[in-house]
Amino acid sequence: MDTINRTELHSLLRSVAVVCLAGGILGISYGALAIGYGLPWWIPVLLSVAVVAGASEMMFVAIIGVGGSPWLAAAAGLLVNARHVPFGFQVAPVMGHGLRSILGAHAINDESTSFAIAGSSPAMRRLGFWACGVGIVLVWPLGTALGTWLGAFLGDLDRWGLDAVFPAMILALVIPKARAGGAVLTTAVVLGAAITVATASFLPAGLPELLSLAAVAFARPWRPATTEWELSS
């Protein structure tokens, strides 16, 4: 049976707490900005409960906020969320089977997947995945709900300069992944941004974002990371 070192456990829980705190704060910003874009409060809250994927939710709300088609916004969000397919293969060994795997699928996100891969033992990987996954599932909707309440007091986004926050959030999510992915992935990100900027002036809102995803073809094919349990099997 796997054992968990007390020092490792404390370190893991501290890291999970910091990540969940950041997720809650981001959720507050997301909820407030969604209200600022004129959406009813229940839309970001419903998305935060059902989707639990910040980047795709922000993409959806941002496209709707600038007058884009809901269908284009949904398509863009789904394509951004397609990264969860390889994530599922990565975390399958720690999710278990049956009902646990169904619940675990809802807890898959960038952060919980990172903890599931980075753990020093199978027990630490399982604990990291579930602690972070469940934490984000709880704090993201709570932060979003609080943000929708605060958003009612913000008024016009342009007055506060908050219309730039969504793009900044998405950029903050993309840059570390591009740097970790090397020159090829960085090129794909830059090309995607260039496509968006070049087509935004004459295409309907939402379509430039969809077209920019064609740059993914220039990224390296996804390869699952070699993990300890694979090496020992």
Secondary structure as the mmCIF struct_conf table of DSSP 4:
data_model
#
loop_
_struct_conf.conf_type_id
_struct_conf.id
_struct_conf.beg_label_comp_id
_struct_conf.beg_label_asym_id
_struct_conf.beg_label_seq_id
_struct_conf.end_label_comp_id
_struct_conf.end_label_asym_id
_struct_conf.end_label_seq_id
HELX_RH_AL_P HELX_RH_AL_P1 ARG A 6 GLY A 36
TURN_TY1_P TURN_TY1_P1 TYR A 37 GLY A 38
TURN_TY1_P TURN_TY1_P2 TRP A 41 TRP A 41
HELX_RH_AL_P HELX_RH_AL_P2 TRP A 42 ALA A 50
TURN_TY1_P TURN_TY1_P3 VAL A 51 VAL A 51
HELX_RH_AL_P HELX_RH_AL_P3 GLY A 54 GLY A 65
TURN_TY1_P TURN_TY1_P4 VAL A 66 GLY A 67
HELX_RH_AL_P HELX_RH_AL_P4 PRO A 70 ASN A 81
TURN_TY1_P TURN_TY1_P5 ALA A 82 ARG A 83
HELX_RH_AL_P HELX_RH_AL_P5 HIS A 84 MET A 95
BEND BEND1 HIS A 97 HIS A 97
TURN_TY1_P TURN_TY1_P6 GLY A 98 GLY A 98
HELX_RH_AL_P HELX_RH_AL_P6 LEU A 99 HIS A 106
TURN_TY1_P TURN_TY1_P7 ALA A 107 ALA A 107
HELX_RH_AL_P HELX_RH_AL_P7 ASP A 110 ALA A 118
BEND BEND2 SER A 120 SER A 121
HELX_RH_AL_P HELX_RH_AL_P8 PRO A 122 GLY A 151
TURN_TY1_P TURN_TY1_P8 ALA A 152 LEU A 154
HELX_RH_AL_P HELX_RH_AL_P9 LEU A 157 TRP A 160
TURN_TY1_P TURN_TY1_P9 GLY A 161 GLY A 161
HELX_RH_3T_P HELX_RH_3T_P1 LEU A 162 ALA A 164
HELX_RH_AL_P HELX_RH_AL_P10 VAL A 165 THR A 199
TURN_TY1_P TURN_TY1_P10 ALA A 200 PHE A 202
BEND BEND3 LEU A 203 LEU A 203
TURN_TY1_P TURN_TY1_P11 ALA A 205 GLY A 206
HELX_RH_AL_P HELX_RH_AL_P11 LEU A 207 SER A 212
HELX_RH_3T_P HELX_RH_3T_P2 LEU A 213 PHE A 218
BEND BEND4 ALA A 219 ALA A 219
HELX_LH_PP_P HELX_LH_PP_P1 ARG A 220 TRP A 222
HELX_LH_PP_P HELX_LH_PP_P2 PRO A 224 THR A 226
HELX_RH_AL_P HELX_RH_AL_P12 GLU A 228 SER A 232
#
